[in-house]
Amino acid sequence: MRTLGDVPHPRYKITILEMSAKITIQIEDGMLMQSYRFRDGAAVSNVATAVKFCDATFFTKVEQVFTQMQSNMVQASERSITGDDPFPTFI
């Protein structure tokens, strides 16, 4: 996998990657990450089309997904804290 470029954004780290004739747009927000992969001949085929793909409408959806991912992570963490402790208590 090789890095083709980055898309500037004030909040997210956005990297454009290429591997096996596929372009991937990888978006990171702290510990969370979303990846969008495009086959050869799809809407995204190079850096210019990847940058164009990353418009305001796209980032509205990205934000919604990150919000849901964060909520899922918090809920899973709360379940594991309130559940049975898998480690024995030693005195």
Summary of the structure (lengths in Angstrom):
residues: 91
radius of gyration: 18.1
end to end distance: 50.2
largest distance: 63.3
contacts: 201
relative contact order: 0.14
helix: 37%
strand: 31%
